[in-house]
Amino acid sequence: MVVCFNFKLIPEEEFQLPITNRAFQYNDGAFETMLFVNGRFRFLESHLDRIHRAAKTLHLELPQALSKPKTVAFWIEKLIGENQLSGTIRLKLKIWRGGKGLYTPEQNKAEVLITTEPQKATPTIIQTADFSESVRTNHSVYSFFKGPNSLQYVLAGIEKKQRNLEEIILLSSEGFISECLASNIFWIKNGRLFTPKTKTGCVAGIMRENLLRLFQAESIAFQEGFYLPEELLQAETVFTSNAAGIKVMQQIGETTFSKELPNWLNQKLKENQFL
């Protein structure tokens, strides 16, 4: 495979990082996971906007190329061509602070790595889920993007595996519904959609952002807020969203929900190419 490092294509086996690399030493960076579906980017500009907001938070100086969606698209399409990929492709764009230093960095210029791989098909129904017993989210200036909080998701992933669950739901430090392992969570009750506020510590997901934009444009009733687990368990339908798409949650603990999205929502999502 070929990777794109600082906007140069190189064979994966030639890609190397020094032991002083700040992503390795301090997780000093951020990343975006995106999809390229049948020749089209899904929400590329939204992803680039979030990576710029993340860089501003981390005081990172991004290369000029990342300010131009057409330039980023050119390099990604070139990378996809070099790797001879087609269909649904998973892209990862990672940035980190270059240079050396301990906790205090020596400089702020960012390095960029873009990788590609085929996206594996996954079931659209989550059959078993439950609330995490070991991990809580915390709101911070950097909780809206991916990277600095990765350890909590690793621990949640271990718990999910140990409990033989397909999905795990994280609560905030205050006990409110926050998010799932690698996705945002929504539910429907009495024709209204609900989702946690990002101040619960959940990632400000790109699919979440675009779903809320769609709901507003289509005058679909929705509400962001702070909700306790028992409020979620009273829902009629529960679903998750992330870069890979939308999945319906069939069961949380002993509580079951509808296996399908309601027709009115399913139709709107298909019309706008969310499904």
N, C-alpha and C positions, 0 to 999 in steps of 0.2 A: 504493500500500500504506500501511497504518497501522502505527505502531510504538507500543510502550508504554514511555515514558520516565518513570522515577520514579513509576510507577503512574498515569500520565495518558496517554490515547490521543491521538496527534497524527499528522497526515499525514507520511509519510516525507520529503517535500520541505521540510517546516518544521523538521525535526530538524537542529540545528546544535550543534557543539562548539567551544569557544574554542581558540585556538592553544595555550593553556597546559594543555589537558586532559592529565591524567597518564597516561591509557591510551595516548594518542598519543605523549607525550614520553618515557615511561619504561616502558611496558607494565606499569603499576602496577595490576594487577587480575587477574581470573580469569574463566573462562566455563564454561558447561555447554551441551552440545548434547543435546537430548532429542527424543523422538518422541511424537506424538499420533496414535494409530492407530484409525480408525473410532470416534471418540468416546471413546477411553480413553487416559489417560496411561500411558506405559511407565516405571515406576520413578521417578515424580515425587519421592517422599519420599527415595529414595536420592540423587537429584541434589541436592535441597535440603540433605541432610546433608553432602554433599561440599562444596557451596559455603559452608556454614557453617564447615567445618573449614579450608577455604582462607582464609576471611576471618579466622579466628582466627590462622592462620599469618602473614597479612599485616598483622595489627593493624588490620583494617578494621571499622568500626562499621556493621552492616547495618540497613536500615530494619525496623521491627517487622513489616511485611507479609511479609517473607521468612521469618519464623519460623512462619507459619501456612500449611500446604499448601492449605487450602481457599481462603484469600485469593489465593494465587498461581494456583491453578486457576481461580478466578473471573475474574481479569484475563486469563489466557491464553485462556480460552474466549471472553471478550468480544472479544479481539483477533482470534481466529480468525473469529468471526462478522462483525466489521467488514471483514475481508479476504475474506470469502465463500469460505473454503477448506473442503475436505472430503477424505475418504480419509486417506492417510498424510501427516502434516504435520511438517516439521522446525522445531523451536523452538531458539532460541539465547538464553540468559540470560547477560548479561555484567554484571559489576560492576567498578567501578574507584574509586579514591580521588578524591574531589572536591577542589576548591580548587587552590591554586597551590603553589609551592615548587620547589626544585631536587631533589637527591637526598633531602634532608630535607623531608618534607611539612609543610605548615602546619596540617593537620588530618587526621582519619582517617575522616570520614563518607563512606560509599559512595554512589555513584549507580548506578542500575540501568537496563538497557536490555533489552527483550524483543522479539525479532523472529520472524516466521513466514514460511515459504515451503513450497511443495509439495515433498515428498521424491521425488527422482528414483529410478526403479527402476534397480537395478544387478545385474549377473550374480551368482549365488550361488557360482560357481566361479572361483577365481583360477588362471589358466592358467600364468602366468610370474612367478616371484619369485626373489630372490637376496639375499645379505647385503650391507649397505651397506659401501662401501669408504672413505667420507669422513666419516661421522657416527657418534659414539658417545654413549650416554646416560650420565648421571651421577646417582647418588642424592643427593638433598638434602632439606631440610625442605619444599621446595615442588615436588618432582618428581611427587608423587602426583596433582596436579590440573593442569588445562589453563590455560595463559596465559603464565607467566614463561619457559617453555622453548620457546616457539613457533618461535624462529629455527632450532633444530636440526631441526625437522620441515619447515620451509621448505626448508632445504638438502637434507634427505633426499628431499623431493619433487622437487627439481630433478634430483638424481642419478637417481631413479626414471624420470623423463621422459627424461633423456639416454640411459639404458641401455635404454629401451623396455620397461620392466617394468610389470606390473600391480600388483605389491606389492614392498615392500622391507623387509628385516628388519634391525633395529638391534641391535647388540651393546653391552654395557656397556663402560665404560672398561677393565674387567678381561678383556674378551673373552667374557663369558657372553651367552647369548640374553637379550634384554630385551623387545622389542615390535616391532610393525610401525609403519608410518608414522602411521596414525590408528586403530590397533586393538591389542588384546592378542592374544597367540598361545597356542594350546594344541596338544598333540599326544597321540596314543594309541599305546601300545605294550603288547602282552600284556594287553589289557583294562584298563589303568590310564591315567588322564589325568595329564598333566604341564603345568605352566605356570610361568614364571619368577616369583620373588619380586619384590615391589615394590622391594626394596633393590637390584635391578639398575638402578633408575632409570626403570622403566616407569611409565606412568600407572596409577593404581588405578582402572581402568575400572569403570563402573557395571554393565555387562553382565557383566564378569568377576566382580565381587563377587556378583552374583545367581546366576551359574552355579555358583560355589563353594558358595554357600548351598544351591543345589539338589542338588549332588553329595553334600553332607553329609547333607541330609534324606533322600535316596534311597539312602544307603549305597553310593554309587558311589566306587570307589577313585580318589583323586586325590592329587597331591603337588606342592607348591610348592618350588622350589629354584633352585640355580645350575647351569646346564647349558651345556656347550660346543656349538658348531655340529654337531660330529660326532654328538652324542647326538640332536639333532633329526633329523638325516638318517637315523637308524635307525628312525624312527617308521613306523607303518603308515598313520596318518591325521593330517593337520595341518589346523587350522582357526583362523580369527580371529574376534574378537568386538568389537563396538562398538555405539553407539547404533542404528546402522542394521540390526544383526542379526548373523547368523553366516554366514561364507563358508568353503568348503572349498578348501584350497590343493592344486593338482594337481602342481605342480613347483617345486623350489627348485634353481636351477642345472641340473645334469644329472640330479638325483635325482627320481624320480616317486613319487607316493603315491596312495592310493585316492581316487577322485573323489567318494565318498559317505561320509557318516557311518555307522558301524555301526548296525544296526537297533535294538539295545538302547538306544543313546544317542538316536537319532533319535526313537524312540517317547517317551522321557521328555521330551525337549525340546518335542515337539508337545503332549503331555498338559499341560504347564505353560505353554503359550503362548509359548515362546521362539522358535518357528518359525512 
